[in-house]
Structure formats: structure tokens, C-alpha cells
Amino acid sequence: MTVPDATAAGQLELQASADRLRRLGINRIESFAWRDLDDAEAGGSELHADEIFSRWAGVGIDVVHRTSTRSARAFDRNGYVVVQKGGRFDVFARVIAGQMCRRLMRRRRPSTATLEIWNGVPWFSPLWAPQGRVVWMHHVHRDMWADVLPEPLAGVGRFLETRIAPVFYKRSTFATLSESSADQIEEIGIDRSQLTVIPPGVHERYTSDETERSLVPEVVIVGRFAPVKRQRLALAALAFARTQVPSLRVRLIGDGPDRPQIEAWIDEHRAQDWVTLSGRVTDDELVGAYRSAWLVVSASHAEGWGMSLTEGAACGTPCVATDIAGHRGAAVDGVTGRLVADIADLGPVVADLLGQHELRSEMARAATDHAAGLSWTAVAARQLDLFCAAAAWTSSR
């Protein structure tokens, strides 16, 4: 099957899934998430939602995406409606209270399904959305709470996520991005029978072009600048790699709350001559950065799915990344790149791979093949099928 044929087949599959959902009486999906693409800290989760929602909208599903904001507004994005209302922290209480009132007053339309995007803090949708409900949980935040909150607040967050909230979700349908993330979710008390693993897609724009490959060793780090992503640890590892590969250049792409600390690290280590901090870039610039790099690097502490690894893979660029849930699956250790269990090994492994052209070429071919099977249209169809199953189960009760 040629690529255009595969794309057409995926679109037919998505349309068929949307038609099945409508036959079950569902024509609207309301989504609830902490952040969306407008947020300064937006990352892979927000991109994942946008790629899927825009495709659902394209086959006639009415999608409303509710998120937090600093100034309330509602608008259309790529065919679906975004409602930004509520502060970064009070949005959870406001949504839960509002939806509970809506249910008690019987204002929830039976044609509406609910998507909860559980990003550390749950929305407790089983209390107010009894029918057609799906939960996206990309990974468990357990150890990440210490990265964003001081104790004892971090402990409260962990306890809520891992001990209290799972009790309310015994009859919920969950989707996650990788088998390793599914293992984590099962550990907090969600039965494996409730979990479906649906890896994210890779946009068609990410393709390989060896004519754009840098003539000097180059590494790219892509992602939200946040403590959990550990860009400063990655830079320290790459500083070591430069002792073995002095011509190494590093480019960081993204933005977020950790940017001042990253800039301070660059200044402190006088790394301006080998580190470029690009901030946010256009889609075309991102593709160019992946094509130019010899390796994609991630030192992240936790991921639902390492999207930068598969985007780079589609551009023919292998990776070196931490061996965590979410990176396993996005990369195949020893085949599409290397995964390191100890962050201290990141620098030596990068230096080793930069010096092995033939091995990198083999990994690049394997990486391209690995990414070729990841289609956002197919992902959107599989996610709609979960709503079909949830709606059918509700109607059979």
C-alpha cells in the first residue's frame, strides 16, 4: 500500500468510527484538561489533544475543549471549540462543582460524551459524567510532584493521585500511550482490563532528508522547559560528551518556566559558543532541526510518550534518552537509539554514538521504519472506538 493509499484508508477508518458513534446517539465530546496549546507550558499532551480533536472535528464530531486560563474566552481552533475559563488551580473545583450541578439539574445531554485528561490532578468525572466517559492518562506523576511542589504539598498530591482518586475510577475506560505507562497506571489500582494502549501519531511533515544533515556533530533537545524535563542535566551530560567530541553543537527548542535556570547554566558554563537556545520555533524550523541533528537527546524524568524521539525518528535521527516509562516504546533500545538507566551514562553514550557513523546510519533506518507506523488519523479513529465501546456499555446497563 502506498502512503497516499494508507492515508486514505486511515481517513475512511476514522469516518467509520465517527458514524458508529453517532449511531450510538453520541455526536458531541466535551473534554476537560488543565492546559491547552495557548499555555506557556504546553507540551506533548496538549499537542496530542489538538492533533486528535482537529481530526474528530473533520469527520463531524462536535468537540468542546475546556481548560484553565488567565483571561476567560472561547474560540475555534482547527474546527473544535476551546473554552478557557478558571484559574490554574481553582479550575478543578469550578469544573467539578459546575458539572455536578449540571447533572443534578439534568442538563447533561445524552448525546454528549466526556473526555477527562488526567494530568496529575483528577477531574473526578465518574461523579458527574456517568455515561460515555473516557479518561486519558499519559503517565503517573508520582515522583514528579516533588519537581513542582514543596513538601508536604507534594505528598498530598501523590496521595490524591495514587491512593484516593483511583477508587472513583473502577468503571472507567482509560487510554494511555505506552505499555510502560499502562504498568504504572495498573500499579495505582486501575485494572488492566480498563486500559487501552494507543501510541500517539507522527505528523506527515516529519520526513527524512539527508541533504540537510549537519556536517559537524549536532544534537537537538526538544520539549517544554520544566524541571521534570531536566534540560540542565542533559547539558551537563553533553558538556562531558564534548570532552570526547570537541566539535559537538547543541540546540535546545522549546520554552517554559525553567528557561531562566537554563540560561543561567549556559552563562555559568560559558557555553554560548556550543549551545543555541532557540525557544519556540515554527513547524518547518522544527523539522529542519530534526533533519540537521545527528541525535535527539532527552534526559526527561517522566513522559507519557517521548514525542520528540518519534518525531526525530521520522526524520531519520536516532536518539539517546533516559530509560523511563514513555521513552520505552517511543524508542527501541539498541535499535532506534539508546536508552540509559543512569543519567550519568548519557554523556558517554552520546559521545560513543557520535563516533560510530555506520551504527548511527543503521539506527536511523530502523528509527524511520519504527515511526512510519504511527498515524494521527489512525490514532483518532482508535480513540473514537473507545467512546463507541463506552457508549455501548452504558446503553446495555
Secondary structure, 3 states (H helix, E strand, C coil): CCHHHHHHHHHHHHHHHHHHHHHCCCCEEEEECCCCCCCCCCCHHHHHHHHHHHHHHHCCCEEEEEECCCCCEEEEECCEEEEECCCCCCHHHHHHHHHHHHHHCCCCCCCEEEEEECCCCCCCHHHCCCCCEEEECCCCCHHHHHHHCCCCHHHHHHHHHHHHHHHHHCCCEEEECCHHHHHHHHHCCCCHHHEEECCCCCCCCCCCCHHHCCCCCEEEEECCCCHHHCHHHHHHHHHHHHHHCCCCEEEEECCCCCHHHHHHHHHHCCCCCCEEEEECCCHHHHHHHHHHCCEEEECCCCCCCCHHHHHHHHCCCCEEEECCECCECCECECCCEEEECCHHHHHHHHHHHHCCHHHHHHHHHHHHHHHHCCCHHHHHHHHHHHHHHHHHHHHHC
